[in-house]
Amino acid sequence: MEFPGVTIPRPFATIGFLCAWLVPWRPAFRTTASSGLVFHVHHRDAVGRHVAKYGIHEPLVTRWMADFLGVTRRGIVVDVGANFGWHALHAARHPNIDMVVAFEPDRFNAWLLDRNLTENRIDNVIADTRAVGAQRGVTKFYRYKGSNRGRHSLTADHGFGSTSVLITDLDGALADAGLRDAPVALIKIDVEGAEPAVIACATQTLQRTEAVILEYSPELSRAGGLSLDEMLTRLTAFTPFVLCSNGGTYRIGFDELRPLEGVADVIFVRTERLPSLAAGMNEVNRGGRSLNDILAENMRVKVPLGDRPTVTSP
């Protein structure tokens, strides 16, 4: 149920979430998304709670990915920072996608991802428990508090301890999987500031990629000593966009990203392929709106998009 300016939780799913608090020794609880997929999530995790209450996670990204994968060339999706598998599972069941390669180095999140794949009988996802960065070897993986298990990071020490994880480069990992020449419909990267490191060693992969969607986090990237300018230079064959709160996208310029201090989901679409992919982009005229205003409005979209989104009051 939706009302302008209000989000109404799903009553029965919310009760299920609340009941999970009565058995805190259980590592996960089961909930069904509005898409029909089943997810096991942790009752203390903010994302899991949102999926249980509203049936959705990242509604703008989820809708855009579905639209875009409907017009892209057949190929694979790469999900770097897959968490419990929300985007990986939705991409895997798309008819245009042959395979999803999902990277998730946190052991608990990787366990949830595997459980969700099994529950939904999805067999075209390769779940890789390595981190992705600019080299191969072993690295520190810093934990965030249990209320947001998607914020563990390679770049920022949150003061909640760390663990050692294997790390790989994207080009090498896909080659090892026999996917060196596979066309890439989409790369999704959400690694809490380490995005420039992922892009740095994905040169071969980017050459056969239709689009990249990443969480652009300048503060976290700089804290990890990573160069945003170098990352943007590596993406100059692509045209950047941001999501529109009504669905669709706004075209932006590289010069708008360089001074940005907030966090934004940014889509980079291969420029030469834009005419063929236009139907999936649903580009909207900005009408002079600033990037900061667009991002602020996007942050308030919390529930699945129908013909019009429901936006919570600020």
Buried (B, 14 or more C-beta within 10 A) or exposed (E): EBEEEEBEBBEEBBEBBEEBEEEEEEEBBBBBBBBEBBBBBBBBBBBBBBBBBBBBBBBBBBBBBBBBBEBBEEBBBBBBBBBBBBBBBBBBBBEBBBBBBBBBBBEBBBBBBBBBBEBBEBEBBBBBBBBBBBEBEEBBBBBBEEEBBBBBBBBBEBEEEBEEBBBBBBBBBBBEBEBEEBBBBBBBBBBBBBBBBBBBBBEBBBEBBBBBBBBBBBEBBBBBEBEBEEBBEBBEEBBBBBBBBBBBBBBBEBEBBEEBEEBBBBBBBBEEBBEEBEEBBBBBEBEEEEBEEBBEBBBBBBBBBEEEBBBEEE
